[in-house]
Amino acid sequence: MSEELTILMVTAASIGFFHTITGPDHYLPFIVMAKARNWSRAKTTWITIACGVGHVGSSVVLGLVGIALGIGVSRLELIEAHRGDLAAWGLIAFGLVYAAWGFRRAYRNKPHTHLHHHLDGHDHEHEHTHQKDHTHVHEQERVSITPWVLFTIFVLGPCEPLIPLLMYPAATESAWAVVYVGVVFGVVTISTMLGMVILATTGLQFLPWRKLNRFSHALAGSSIFLCGLAIAFLGL
């Protein structure tokens, strides 16, 4: 392995790590949805990995097509920018719809009290909701489309730094160099995504969520909506 290729791989790993850490869209959707929908650690892990593979893989495919067809970096970066806009607006739309559903669900599931009279003259009241147990059963029975929505959005989402990283070794090194750089970038990016998700979801378990549980879906949708806005208008 040449010194130049080693430098390229180290650069790919560094950029993959910092690109992921500084982009909350890489991990925030999984953190809030895992909390809201009570995903197990295993389910959260495979959904995050699948979306990460789709996220990196789509840019790899685009880069390889560009290399094969001799398309310039500037044109590929323009395509990536358009894909980034689609992903951002996808997060905005999904977050808005999910938040609206979450607030409606929270309102309908508002706790209330009932007063009970007993023959011995003793009265007592208790607090409950009419929907909690019922909706929980049906949520477990039906197949959720949420992972597929997230996967689609992440496939649309570009890895902007990856295209130049792939194009340079294609022009100066070899086909294997392109593979090495792509694999290093992908592994580091997906590993960082998963590490952030596991770290955050583990930490959330220690916070007092009892009073906010019925708003978990609304908060998840709102977080994703704001994340999409930050990407679309702040360039995060």
MDAnalysis code that builds the backbone (N, CA, C; Angstrom):
import MDAnalysis as mda
import numpy as np

u = mda.Universe.empty(708, n_residues=236, atom_resindex=np.repeat(np.arange(236), 3), trajectory=True)
u.add_TopologyAttr("name", ["N", "CA", "C"] * 236)
u.add_TopologyAttr("resid", np.arange(1, 237))
u.add_TopologyAttr("resname", ["MET", "SER", "GLU", "GLU", "LEU", "THR", "ILE", "LEU", "MET", "VAL", "THR", "ALA", "ALA", "SER", "ILE", "GLY", "PHE", "PHE", "HIS", "THR", "ILE", "THR", "GLY", "PRO", "ASP", "HIS", "TYR", "LEU", "PRO", "PHE", "ILE", "VAL", "MET", "ALA", "LYS", "ALA", "ARG", "ASN", "TRP", "SER", "ARG", "ALA", "LYS", "THR", "THR", "TRP", "ILE", "THR", "ILE", "ALA", "CYS", "GLY", "VAL", "GLY", "HIS", "VAL", "GLY", "SER", "SER", "VAL", "VAL", "LEU", "GLY", "LEU", "VAL", "GLY", "ILE", "ALA", "LEU", "GLY", "ILE", "GLY", "VAL", "SER", "ARG", "LEU", "GLU", "LEU", "ILE", "GLU", "ALA", "HIS", "ARG", "GLY", "ASP", "LEU", "ALA", "ALA", "TRP", "GLY", "LEU", "ILE", "ALA", "PHE", "GLY", "LEU", "VAL", "TYR", "ALA", "ALA", "TRP", "GLY", "PHE", "ARG", "ARG", "ALA", "TYR", "ARG", "ASN", "LYS", "PRO", "HIS", "THR", "HIS", "LEU", "HIS", "HIS", "HIS", "LEU", "ASP", "GLY", "HIS", "ASP", "HIS", "GLU", "HIS", "GLU", "HIS", "THR", "HIS", "GLN", "LYS", "ASP", "HIS", "THR", "HIS", "VAL", "HIS", "GLU", "GLN", "GLU", "ARG", "VAL", "SER", "ILE", "THR", "PRO", "TRP", "VAL", "LEU", "PHE", "THR", "ILE", "PHE", "VAL", "LEU", "GLY", "PRO", "CYS", "GLU", "PRO", "LEU", "ILE", "PRO", "LEU", "LEU", "MET", "TYR", "PRO", "ALA", "ALA", "THR", "GLU", "SER", "ALA", "TRP", "ALA", "VAL", "VAL", "TYR", "VAL", "GLY", "VAL", "VAL", "PHE", "GLY", "VAL", "VAL", "THR", "ILE", "SER", "THR", "MET", "LEU", "GLY", "MET", "VAL", "ILE", "LEU", "ALA", "THR", "THR", "GLY", "LEU", "GLN", "PHE", "LEU", "PRO", "TRP", "ARG", "LYS", "LEU", "ASN", "ARG", "PHE", "SER", "HIS", "ALA", "LEU", "ALA", "GLY", "SER", "SER", "ILE", "PHE", "LEU", "CYS", "GLY", "LEU", "ALA", "ILE", "ALA", "PHE", "LEU", "GLY", "LEU"])
u.atoms.positions = np.array([
    [0.850, -1.195, 0.000],
    [0.000, 0.000, 0.000],
    [0.882, 1.241, 0.000],
    [0.639, 2.136, -0.945],
    [1.465, 3.336, -1.063],
    [1.160, 4.321, 0.060],
    [2.124, 5.204, 0.291],
    [1.951, 6.224, 1.329],
    [0.783, 7.141, 0.981],
    [0.611, 7.433, -0.302],
    [-0.471, 8.315, -0.727],
    [-1.834, 7.680, -0.445],
    [-1.953, 6.365, -0.692],
    [-3.220, 5.673, -0.436],
    [-3.505, 5.623, 1.065],
    [-2.443, 5.433, 1.873],
    [-2.615, 5.437, 3.326],
    [-3.160, 6.773, 3.800],
    [-2.615, 7.847, 3.257],
    [-3.091, 9.195, 3.613],
    [-4.555, 9.370, 3.200],
    [-4.902, 8.850, 2.019],
    [-6.288, 8.942, 1.544],
    [-7.248, 8.202, 2.475],
    [-6.847, 7.037, 2.943],
    [-7.705, 6.243, 3.814],
    [-7.870, 6.896, 5.185],
    [-6.781, 7.450, 5.707],
    [-6.862, 8.170, 6.980],
    [-7.762, 9.395, 6.825],
    [-7.633, 10.072, 5.691],
    [-8.480, 11.236, 5.419],
    [-9.940, 10.831, 5.322],
    [-10.200, 9.716, 4.626],
    [-11.573, 9.231, 4.492],
    [-12.172, 8.900, 5.854],
    [-11.396, 8.263, 6.731],
    [-11.873, 7.917, 8.065],
    [-12.157, 9.176, 8.882],
    [-11.265, 10.143, 8.815],
    [-11.437, 11.380, 9.586],
    [-12.650, 12.159, 9.115],
    [-12.773, 12.294, 7.787],
    [-13.912, 13.040, 7.248],
    [-15.227, 12.321, 7.542],
    [-15.220, 10.987, 7.418],
    [-16.424, 10.220, 7.719],
    [-16.869, 10.423, 9.159],
    [-15.910, 10.436, 10.094],
    [-16.229, 10.612, 11.510],
    [-16.784, 12.009, 11.781],
    [-16.071, 13.038, 11.362],
    [-16.497, 14.406, 11.668],
    [-17.745, 14.810, 10.884],
    [-17.875, 14.299, 9.664],
    [-19.081, 14.561, 8.870],
    [-20.316, 14.008, 9.581],
    [-20.174, 12.866, 10.211],
    [-21.296, 12.237, 10.908],
    [-21.586, 12.925, 12.234],
    [-20.544, 13.181, 13.015],
    [-20.709, 13.809, 14.327],
    [-21.376, 15.177, 14.212],
    [-20.978, 15.955, 13.222],
    [-21.492, 17.321, 13.083],
    [-22.829, 17.384, 12.357],
    [-23.327, 16.243, 11.891],
    [-24.624, 16.206, 11.213],
    [-25.651, 15.471, 12.051],
    [-26.470, 16.170, 12.841],
    [-27.449, 15.492, 13.709],
    [-28.455, 14.640, 12.960],
    [-28.630, 14.913, 11.663],
    [-29.555, 14.097, 10.877],
    [-29.068, 12.656, 10.735],
    [-27.798, 12.405, 11.038],
    [-27.246, 11.056, 10.933],
    [-27.663, 10.151, 12.100],
    [-28.081, 10.754, 13.201],
    [-28.392, 9.928, 14.382],
    [-29.641, 10.357, 15.153],
    [-29.994, 11.640, 15.117],
    [-31.148, 12.110, 15.892],
    [-32.456, 11.386, 15.544],
    [-32.768, 11.162, 14.254],
    [-34.025, 10.462, 13.951],
    [-34.121, 9.088, 14.609],
    [-33.019, 8.355, 14.668],
    [-33.042, 7.021, 15.263],
    [-33.184, 7.090, 16.783],
    [-32.567, 8.086, 17.385],
    [-32.632, 8.239, 18.839],
    [-34.061, 8.523, 19.283],
    [-34.697, 9.511, 18.642],
    [-36.036, 9.901, 19.086],
    [-37.088, 8.858, 18.705],
    [-36.920, 8.204, 17.550],
    [-37.906, 7.192, 17.159],
    [-37.763, 5.936, 18.005],
    [-36.541, 5.584, 18.382],
    [-36.332, 4.422, 19.248],
    [-37.010, 4.640, 20.589],
    [-36.921, 5.875, 21.119],
    [-37.557, 6.188, 22.390],
    [-39.075, 6.189, 22.244],
    [-39.571, 6.850, 21.200],
    [-41.025, 6.991, 21.037],
    [-41.708, 5.658, 20.779],
    [-41.080, 4.796, 19.988],
    [-41.718, 3.549, 19.581],
    [-41.214, 2.332, 20.369],
    [-40.426, 2.608, 21.416],
    [-39.929, 1.536, 22.287],
    [-39.211, 0.425, 21.511],
    [-38.351, 0.835, 20.568],
    [-37.582, -0.158, 19.826],
    [-36.591, -0.828, 20.761],
    [-36.385, -2.106, 20.563],
    [-35.356, -2.824, 21.303],
    [-33.979, -2.375, 20.817],
    [-32.941, -2.708, 21.591],
    [-31.582, -2.368, 21.178],
    [-31.244, -3.014, 19.835],
    [-31.679, -4.278, 19.651],
    [-31.393, -4.979, 18.396],
    [-32.086, -4.301, 17.214],
    [-33.352, -3.931, 17.399],
    [-34.086, -3.299, 16.305],
    [-33.500, -1.940, 15.976],
    [-33.173, -1.169, 16.993],
    [-32.551, 0.142, 16.771],
    [-31.240, -0.012, 16.011],
    [-30.476, -1.042, 16.357],
    [-29.179, -1.275, 15.720],
    [-29.335, -1.605, 14.249],
    [-30.234, -2.552, 13.921],
    [-30.310, -2.952, 12.501],
    [-30.945, -1.867, 11.653],
    [-31.864, -1.083, 12.212],
    [-32.451, 0.020, 11.446],
    [-31.397, 1.089, 11.176],
    [-30.594, 1.401, 12.186],
    [-29.533, 2.400, 12.001],
    [-28.514, 1.937, 10.965],
    [-28.100, 0.678, 11.064],
    [-27.120, 0.145, 10.104],
    [-27.697, 0.125, 8.694],
    [-28.942, -0.329, 8.553],
    [-29.568, -0.391, 7.221],
    [-29.647, 0.995, 6.596],
    [-30.068, 1.985, 7.377],
    [-30.160, 3.348, 6.850],
    [-28.773, 3.908, 6.542],
    [-27.778, 3.555, 7.367],
    [-26.411, 3.994, 7.102],
    [-25.861, 3.412, 5.819],
    [-26.151, 2.128, 5.586],
    [-25.709, 1.483, 4.342],
    [-26.375, 2.145, 3.144],
    [-27.670, 2.431, 3.263],
    [-28.371, 3.111, 2.173],
    [-27.824, 4.503, 1.936],
    [-27.497, 5.196, 3.020],
    [-26.975, 6.561, 2.952],
    [-25.628, 6.605, 2.236],
    [-24.710, 5.759, 2.680],
    [-23.371, 5.733, 2.074],
    [-23.410, 5.055, 0.710],
    [-24.152, 3.962, 0.617],
    [-24.185, 3.199, -0.627],
    [-24.694, 3.975, -1.820],
    [-25.698, 4.842, -1.597],
    [-26.235, 5.614, -2.718],
    [-25.187, 6.571, -3.279],
    [-24.384, 7.169, -2.396],
    [-23.320, 8.059, -2.867],
    [-22.194, 7.285, -3.534],
    [-21.904, 6.082, -3.023],
    [-20.885, 5.242, -3.650],
    [-21.301, 4.881, -5.072],
    [-22.561, 4.472, -5.225],
    [-23.066, 4.105, -6.560],
    [-22.993, 5.303, -7.494],
    [-23.407, 6.470, -7.003],
    [-23.353, 7.674, -7.834],
    [-21.912, 7.990, -8.220],
    [-20.995, 7.855, -7.269],
    [-19.595, 8.129, -7.569],
    [-19.025, 7.157, -8.585],
    [-19.359, 5.871, -8.453],
    [-18.862, 4.874, -9.404],
    [-19.417, 5.105, -10.802],
    [-20.695, 5.487, -10.879],
    [-21.294, 5.805, -12.182],
    [-20.591, 7.005, -12.798],
    [-20.315, 8.005, -11.955],
    [-19.611, 9.186, -12.451],
    [-18.225, 8.858, -12.960],
    [-17.522, 7.974, -12.230],
    [-16.186, 7.558, -12.665],
    [-16.259, 6.805, -13.984],
    [-17.228, 5.888, -14.086],
    [-17.357, 5.073, -15.298],
    [-17.711, 5.919, -16.516],
    [-18.550, 6.939, -16.302],
    [-19.011, 7.762, -17.432],
    [-18.164, 9.010, -17.636],
    [-17.193, 9.197, -16.775],
    [-16.325, 10.365, -16.918],
    [-16.997, 11.670, -16.567],
    [-17.968, 11.615, -15.667],
    [-18.673, 12.834, -15.255],
    [-17.800, 13.598, -14.271],
    [-17.739, 14.901, -14.432],
    [-16.894, 15.732, -13.579],
    [-17.395, 15.821, -12.150],
    [-16.466, 16.151, -11.243],
    [-16.806, 16.263, -9.819],
    [-17.878, 17.321, -9.590],
    [-17.786, 18.441, -10.284],
    [-18.740, 19.547, -10.078],
    [-20.159, 19.119, -10.401],
    [-20.324, 18.341, -11.461],
    [-21.670, 17.871, -11.825],
    [-22.204, 16.879, -10.800],
    [-21.331, 15.995, -10.320],
    [-21.751, 15.031, -9.306],
    [-22.106, 15.735, -8.006],
    [-21.339, 16.758, -7.657],
    [-21.638, 17.500, -6.439],
    [-22.954, 18.258, -6.565],
    [-23.289, 18.685, -7.773],
    [-24.572, 19.345, -7.998],
    [-25.721, 18.366, -7.793],
    [-25.538, 17.143, -8.294],
    [-26.552, 16.097, -8.082],
    [-26.698, 15.792, -6.596],
    [-25.571, 15.712, -5.895],
    [-25.601, 15.462, -4.454],
    [-26.340, 16.574, -3.716],
    [-26.149, 17.805, -4.161],
    [-26.834, 18.937, -3.518],
    [-28.344, 18.810, -3.676],
    [-28.795, 18.407, -4.873],
    [-30.236, 18.220, -5.101],
    [-30.762, 17.074, -4.237],
    [-29.981, 16.010, -4.123],
    [-30.400, 14.891, -3.268],
    [-30.473, 15.335, -1.807],
    [-29.554, 16.205, -1.407],
    [-29.570, 16.718, -0.043],
    [-30.833, 17.509, 0.250],
    [-31.272, 18.301, -0.737],
    [-32.521, 19.060, -0.576],
    [-33.707, 18.117, -0.421],
    [-33.731, 17.057, -1.234],
    [-34.825, 16.086, -1.143],
    [-34.859, 15.420, 0.232],
    [-33.682, 15.051, 0.740],
    [-33.610, 14.400, 2.047],
    [-34.061, 15.346, 3.150],
    [-33.626, 16.608, 3.073],
    [-34.008, 17.586, 4.097],
    [-35.514, 17.789, 4.125],
    [-36.108, 17.951, 2.950],
    [-37.553, 18.155, 2.901],
    [-38.307, 16.884, 3.241],
    [-37.678, 15.735, 2.997],
    [-38.275, 14.474, 3.423],
    [-38.360, 14.399, 4.939],
    [-37.277, 14.818, 5.628],
    [-37.286, 14.852, 7.091],
    [-38.317, 15.852, 7.604],
    [-38.401, 17.011, 6.949],
    [-39.372, 18.027, 7.363],
    [-40.796, 17.487, 7.251],
    [-41.109, 16.886, 6.109],
    [-42.471, 16.370, 5.889],
    [-42.792, 15.238, 6.858],
    [-41.864, 14.300, 6.995],
    [-42.098, 13.172, 7.890],
    [-42.242, 13.640, 9.331],
    [-41.350, 14.533, 9.764],
    [-41.407, 15.036, 11.131],
    [-42.688, 15.786, 11.417],
    [-43.132, 16.597, 10.458],
    [-44.354, 17.378, 10.651],
    [-45.573, 16.478, 10.773],
    [-45.687, 15.509, 9.879],
    [-46.824, 14.586, 9.907],
    [-46.799, 13.749, 11.184],
    [-45.623, 13.263, 11.541],
    [-45.515, 12.412, 12.727],
    [-45.799, 13.215, 13.999],
    [-45.332, 14.465, 14.051],
    [-45.593, 15.308, 15.217],
    [-47.088, 15.588, 15.354],
    [-47.749, 15.881, 14.228],
    [-49.192, 16.145, 14.268],
    [-49.942, 14.917, 14.786],
    [-49.560, 13.746, 14.298],
    [-50.179, 12.503, 14.775],
    [-49.891, 12.292, 16.258],
    [-48.660, 12.610, 16.661],
    [-48.268, 12.424, 18.054],
    [-49.035, 13.335, 19.002],
    [-49.210, 14.604, 18.607],
    [-49.970, 15.530, 19.454],
    [-51.437, 15.110, 19.536],
    [-51.995, 14.654, 18.423],
    [-53.384, 14.180, 18.426],
    [-53.527, 12.967, 19.343],
    [-52.574, 12.068, 19.259],
    [-52.606, 10.871, 20.089],
    [-52.462, 11.222, 21.564],
    [-51.564, 12.188, 21.861],
    [-51.359, 12.597, 23.246],
    [-52.624, 13.245, 23.814],
    [-53.289, 14.057, 23.001],
    [-54.523, 14.721, 23.449],
    [-55.621, 13.702, 23.723],
    [-55.760, 12.723, 22.830],
    [-56.807, 11.706, 23.001],
    [-56.495, 10.773, 24.157],
    [-55.222, 10.686, 24.516],
    [-54.807, 9.782, 25.576],
    [-54.561, 10.522, 26.885],
    [-55.172, 11.704, 27.040],
    [-54.976, 12.520, 28.230],
    [-55.531, 11.799, 29.457],
    [-54.733, 11.665, 30.512],
    [-55.228, 10.976, 31.717],
    [-56.379, 11.743, 32.358],
    [-57.325, 11.012, 32.929],
    [-58.442, 11.631, 33.642],
    [-58.848, 10.723, 34.788],
    [-59.650, 11.256, 35.684],
    [-60.006, 10.509, 36.892],
    [-61.468, 10.090, 36.881],
    [-61.736, 8.998, 37.578],
    [-63.092, 8.503, 37.793],
    [-63.313, 8.310, 39.284],
    [-64.507, 8.705, 39.765],
    [-64.865, 8.540, 41.166],
    [-65.716, 7.286, 41.323],
    [-65.325, 6.428, 42.266],
    [-66.055, 5.185, 42.516],
    [-66.683, 5.225, 43.911],
    [-67.979, 4.860, 43.989],
    [-68.697, 4.792, 45.252],
    [-68.851, 3.338, 45.666],
    [-68.561, 3.039, 46.928],
    [-68.700, 1.696, 47.448],
    [-69.867, 1.622, 48.434],
    [-70.444, 0.443, 48.636],
    [-71.593, 0.253, 49.508],
    [-71.288, 0.604, 50.957],
    [-70.028, 0.490, 51.354],
    [-69.671, 0.808, 52.742],
    [-69.502, 2.303, 52.973],
    [-69.820, 3.086, 51.945],
    [-69.726, 4.531, 52.073],
    [-68.369, 5.108, 51.741],
    [-67.430, 4.241, 51.443],
    [-66.077, 4.703, 51.106],
    [-66.000, 5.059, 49.615],
    [-65.485, 6.209, 49.324],
    [-65.313, 6.658, 47.940],
    [-63.822, 6.745, 47.613],
    [-63.481, 6.454, 46.357],
    [-62.107, 6.680, 45.915],
    [-62.115, 6.983, 44.427],
    [-61.046, 7.585, 43.986],
    [-60.927, 7.896, 42.556],
    [-59.587, 7.392, 42.048],
    [-59.551, 7.105, 40.745],
    [-58.294, 6.662, 40.144],
    [-58.143, 7.300, 38.777],
    [-56.897, 7.421, 38.372],
    [-56.575, 8.062, 37.092],
    [-56.237, 6.993, 36.068],
    [-56.761, 7.158, 34.858],
    [-56.406, 6.221, 33.798],
    [-56.662, 6.864, 32.440],
    [-56.256, 6.157, 31.398],
    [-56.526, 6.586, 30.030],
    [-57.310, 5.493, 29.328],
    [-58.081, 5.893, 28.329],
    [-58.895, 4.914, 27.619],
    [-58.154, 4.233, 26.488],
    [-57.097, 4.855, 26.005],
    [-56.453, 4.356, 24.787],
    [-55.132, 3.662, 25.002],
    [-54.475, 3.868, 26.123],
    [-53.090, 3.434, 26.275],
    [-52.904, 1.952, 25.979],
    [-53.660, 1.110, 26.720],
    [-53.492, -0.320, 26.528],
    [-53.985, -0.765, 25.169],
    [-55.079, -0.177, 24.716],
    [-55.667, -0.586, 23.438],
    [-54.740, -0.279, 22.272],
    [-54.198, 0.948, 22.256],
    [-53.326, 1.329, 21.142],
    [-52.018, 0.560, 21.198],
    [-51.552, 0.257, 22.406],
    [-50.289, -0.480, 22.515],
    [-50.397, -1.853, 21.848],
    [-51.506, -2.527, 22.046],
    [-51.706, -3.838, 21.449],
    [-51.684, -3.756, 19.936],
    [-52.398, -2.785, 19.400],
    [-52.481, -2.687, 17.940],
    [-51.175, -2.219, 17.319],
    [-50.407, -1.394, 18.051],
    [-49.111, -0.972, 17.526],
    [-48.162, -2.161, 17.429],
    [-48.300, -3.112, 18.346],
    [-47.458, -4.293, 18.288],
    [-47.883, -5.225, 17.165],
    [-49.200, -5.209, 16.834],
    [-49.708, -6.149, 15.845],
    [-49.379, -5.716, 14.412],
    [-49.467, -4.420, 14.137],
    [-49.269, -3.991, 12.757],
    [-47.789, -3.735, 12.459],
    [-47.458, -3.851, 11.202],
    [-46.084, -3.616, 10.763],
    [-45.884, -2.118, 10.568],
    [-44.907, -1.545, 11.231],
    [-44.662, -0.117, 11.140],
    [-43.931, 0.214, 9.840],
    [-44.357, 1.317, 9.229],
    [-43.690, 1.778, 8.006],
    [-42.565, 2.757, 8.332],
    [-42.445, 3.128, 9.608],
    [-41.445, 4.123, 9.993],
    [-40.031, 3.768, 9.551],
    [-39.547, 2.527, 9.782],
    [-38.185, 2.198, 9.316],
    [-38.012, 2.370, 7.817],
    [-39.039, 2.048, 7.045],
    [-38.944, 2.177, 5.589],
    [-38.923, 3.636, 5.164],
    [-39.678, 4.479, 5.877],
    [-39.650, 5.909, 5.574],
    [-38.257, 6.465, 5.855],
    [-37.697, 6.111, 6.999],
    [-36.349, 6.571, 7.337],
    [-35.320, 6.055, 6.334],
    [-35.453, 4.794, 5.937],
    [-34.508, 4.223, 4.976],
    [-34.564, 4.986, 3.651],
    [-35.763, 5.279, 3.175],
    [-35.919, 6.022, 1.914],
    [-35.278, 7.395, 2.006],
    [-35.505, 8.089, 3.126],
    [-34.933, 9.422, 3.307],
    [-33.411, 9.353, 3.331],
    [-32.866, 8.329, 3.983],
    [-31.411, 8.218, 4.083],
    [-30.784, 7.792, 2.761],
    [-31.490, 7.029, 1.949],
    [-30.985, 6.716, 0.609],
    [-30.892, 7.988, -0.221],
    [-31.871, 8.874, -0.060],
    [-31.851, 10.151, -0.783],
    [-30.750, 11.073, -0.248],
    [-30.448, 10.938, 1.040],
    [-29.469, 11.827, 1.654],
    [-28.060, 11.547, 1.172],
    [-27.339, 12.564, 0.719],
    [-25.996, 12.353, 0.169],
    [-24.902, 12.378, 1.226],
    [-23.792, 11.739, 0.917],
    [-22.540, 11.897, 1.674],
    [-21.662, 12.835, 0.851],
    [-21.839, 14.116, 1.057],
    [-21.175, 15.106, 0.198],
    [-19.657, 14.941, 0.075],
    [-18.945, 14.639, 1.162],
    [-17.486, 14.545, 1.029],
    [-17.010, 13.308, 0.283],
    [-17.894, 12.324, 0.088],
    [-17.442, 11.039, -0.454],
    [-17.086, 11.122, -1.931],
    [-17.811, 11.909, -2.699],
    [-17.572, 11.975, -4.148],
    [-16.131, 12.402, -4.466],
    [-15.651, 13.535, -3.919],
    [-14.251, 13.900, -4.191],
    [-13.262, 12.851, -3.686],
    [-13.596, 12.213, -2.543],
    [-12.708, 11.184, -2.002],
    [-12.582, 9.991, -2.947],
    [-13.674, 9.659, -3.631],
    [-13.649, 8.545, -4.580],
    [-13.004, 8.935, -5.905],
    [-13.274, 10.147, -6.345],
    [-12.797, 10.569, -7.657],
    [-11.281, 10.725, -7.698],
    [-10.699, 11.191, -6.602],
    [-9.243, 11.422, -6.607],
    [-8.449, 10.129, -6.769],
    [-8.725, 9.090, -5.938],
    [-7.968, 7.846, -6.147],
    [-8.271, 7.185, -7.481],
    [-9.466, 7.416, -8.024],
    [-9.791, 6.854, -9.337],
    [-8.896, 7.452, -10.413],
    [-8.550, 8.724, -10.218],
    [-7.723, 9.403, -11.222],
    [-6.232, 9.174, -11.004],
    [-5.816, 8.919, -9.749],
    [-4.386, 8.859, -9.462],
    [-3.877, 7.488, -9.024],
    [-4.770, 6.626, -8.569],
    [-4.332, 5.341, -8.041],
    [-4.878, 4.194, -8.892],
    [-5.870, 3.478, -8.368],
    [-6.402, 2.314, -9.068],
    [-7.827, 2.054, -8.610],
    [-8.462, 1.059, -9.236],
    [-9.824, 0.703, -8.858],
    [-9.876, 0.209, -7.417],
    [-8.846, -0.519, -7.000],
    [-8.814, -1.018, -5.632],
    [-8.715, 0.126, -4.628],
    [-8.034, 1.171, -4.997],
    [-7.923, 2.338, -4.117],
    [-9.293, 2.966, -3.895],
    [-10.107, 3.000, -4.939],
    [-11.473, 3.518, -4.821],
    [-12.267, 2.665, -3.837],
    [-12.113, 1.355, -3.956],
    [-12.822, 0.428, -3.060],
    [-12.378, 0.637, -1.617],
    [-11.058, 0.721, -1.396],
    [-10.535, 0.892, -0.038],
    [-11.071, 2.177, 0.602],
    [-11.005, 3.265, -0.149],
    [-11.449, 4.557, 0.383],
    [-12.949, 4.526, 0.683],
    [-13.722, 3.956, -0.230],
    [-15.167, 3.866, -0.028],
    [-15.534, 3.020, 1.183],
    [-14.845, 1.894, 1.352],
    [-15.128, 0.999, 2.483],
    [-14.763, 1.670, 3.807],
    [-13.597, 2.307, 3.858],
    [-13.170, 2.983, 5.087],
    [-14.152, 4.081, 5.469],
    [-14.527, 4.904, 4.495],
    [-15.476, 5.981, 4.763],
    [-16.810, 5.415, 5.250],
    [-17.282, 4.368, 4.586],
    [-18.572, 3.785, 4.944],
    [-18.572, 3.164, 6.325],
    [-17.538, 2.393, 6.634],
    [-17.465, 1.725, 7.941],
    [-17.392, 2.745, 9.064],
    [-16.572, 3.766, 8.892],
    [-16.434, 4.789, 9.938],
    [-17.734, 5.573, 10.097],
    [-18.359, 5.931, 8.987],
    [-19.611, 6.687, 9.055],
    [-20.704, 5.901, 9.767],
    [-20.913, 4.660, 9.357],
    [-21.973, 3.844, 9.955],
    [-21.653, 3.516, 11.410],
    [-20.404, 3.246, 11.717],
    [-20.013, 2.959, 13.099],
    [-20.247, 4.171, 13.996],
    [-19.947, 5.356, 13.475],
    [-20.161, 6.577, 14.248],
    [-21.652, 6.825, 14.463],
    [-22.446, 6.614, 13.419],
    [-23.898, 6.732, 13.551],
    [-24.407, 5.821, 14.656],
    [-24.002, 4.560, 14.592],
    [-24.474, 3.569, 15.554],
    [-23.984, 3.888, 16.962],
    [-22.746, 4.329, 17.077],
    [-22.204, 4.676, 18.389],
    [-22.974, 5.821, 19.035],
    [-23.291, 6.850, 18.253],
    [-24.050, 7.985, 18.771],
    [-25.453, 7.558, 19.190],
    [-26.082, 6.707, 18.389],
    [-27.447, 6.253, 18.692],
    [-27.468, 5.421, 19.969],
    [-26.559, 4.467, 20.082],
    [-26.520, 3.611, 21.270],
    [-26.198, 4.425, 22.517],
    [-25.255, 5.344, 22.414],
    [-24.871, 6.178, 23.551],
    [-26.054, 7.021, 24.026],
    [-26.751, 7.647, 23.076],
    [-27.865, 8.529, 23.437],
    [-29.065, 7.761, 23.972],
    [-29.423, 6.649, 23.315],
    [-30.581, 5.881, 23.769],
    [-30.326, 5.258, 25.146],
    [-29.085, 4.891, 25.419],
    [-28.749, 4.371, 26.743],
    [-28.878, 5.472, 27.799],
    [-28.401, 6.655, 27.466],
    [-28.493, 7.776, 28.397],
    [-29.923, 8.196, 28.681],
    [-30.788, 8.121, 27.671],
    [-32.185, 8.530, 27.851],
    [-32.922, 7.649, 28.849],
    [-32.459, 6.428, 29.031],
    [-33.114, 5.512, 29.968],
    [-33.021, 6.000, 31.413],
    [-32.066, 6.854, 31.693],
    [-31.859, 7.325, 33.061],
    [-32.581, 8.645, 33.345],
    [-33.282, 9.184, 32.353],
    [-34.007, 10.434, 32.544],
    [-35.449, 10.157, 32.971],
    [-36.055, 11.060, 33.760],
    [-37.451, 10.869, 34.211],
    [-38.442, 11.195, 33.098],
    [-38.921, 10.165, 32.414],
    [-39.788, 10.357, 31.251],
    [-41.274, 10.136, 31.556],
    [-41.611, 9.749, 32.788],
    [-42.964, 9.303, 33.066],
    [-44.030, 10.324, 32.651],
    [-43.833, 11.597, 33.011],
    [-44.837, 12.614, 32.702],
    [-44.853, 12.997, 31.226],
    [-43.768, 12.667, 30.514],
    [-43.680, 13.036, 29.096],
    [-43.955, 11.869, 28.161],
    [-44.212, 10.696, 28.715],
    [-44.372, 9.507, 27.881],
    [-45.452, 9.662, 26.827],
    [-46.582, 10.269, 27.205],
    [-47.667, 10.370, 26.218],
    [-47.340, 11.372, 25.111],
    [-46.307, 12.206, 25.338],
    [-45.887, 13.157, 24.307],
    [-44.661, 12.664, 23.530],
    [-44.256, 11.411, 23.761],
    [-43.015, 10.919, 23.156],
    [-43.069, 10.963, 21.627],
    [-44.204, 10.583, 21.036],
    [-44.327, 10.613, 19.577],
    [-44.300, 12.053, 19.056],
    [-44.999, 12.937, 19.749],
    [-45.030, 14.340, 19.341],
    [-43.641, 14.962, 19.420],
    [-42.904, 14.650, 20.489],
    [-41.548, 15.175, 20.640],
    [-40.611, 14.598, 19.582],
    [-40.788, 13.312, 19.266],
    [-39.955, 12.689, 18.234],
    [-40.179, 13.353, 16.882],
    [-41.444, 13.521, 16.515],
    [-41.762, 14.165, 15.239],
    [-41.256, 15.589, 15.182],
    [-41.415, 16.323, 16.281],
    [-40.954, 17.714, 16.322],
    [-39.439, 17.799, 16.176],
    [-38.729, 16.864, 16.809],
    [-37.263, 16.847, 16.716],
    [-36.802, 16.596, 15.287],
    [-37.444, 15.643, 14.619],
    [-37.089, 15.337, 13.230],
    [-37.434, 16.513, 12.317],
    [-38.573, 17.150, 12.566],
    [-38.984, 18.327, 11.794],
    [-37.950, 19.445, 11.925],
    [-37.524, 19.745, 13.153],
    [-36.535, 20.789, 13.373],
    [-35.181, 20.425, 12.776],
    [-34.854, 19.135, 12.837],
    [-33.607, 18.650, 12.219],
    [-33.627, 18.911, 10.717],
    [-34.749, 18.598, 10.079],
    [-34.893, 18.851, 8.643],
    [-34.779, 20.322, 8.311],
    [-35.403, 21.178, 9.154],
    [-35.315, 22.629, 8.939],
    [-33.876, 23.108, 9.045],
    [-33.139, 22.583, 10.016],
    [-31.747, 22.982, 10.210],
    [-30.896, 22.621, 8.994],
    [-31.174, 21.466, 8.408],
    [-30.436, 21.040, 7.218],
    [-30.793, 21.898, 6.017],
    [-32.091, 22.159, 5.852],
    [-32.565, 22.895, 4.674],
    [-32.144, 24.366, 4.705],
    [-32.150, 24.978, 5.895],
    [-31.952, 26.426, 5.951],
    [-30.656, 26.858, 6.629],
    [-30.057, 25.955, 7.400],
    [-28.800, 26.311, 8.075],
    [-27.606, 25.552, 7.511],
    [-27.891, 24.573, 6.641],
    [-26.817, 23.823, 6.007],
    [-26.091, 22.876, 6.927],
    [-26.737, 22.408, 7.997],
    [-26.077, 21.465, 8.917],
    [-25.890, 20.108, 8.281],
])
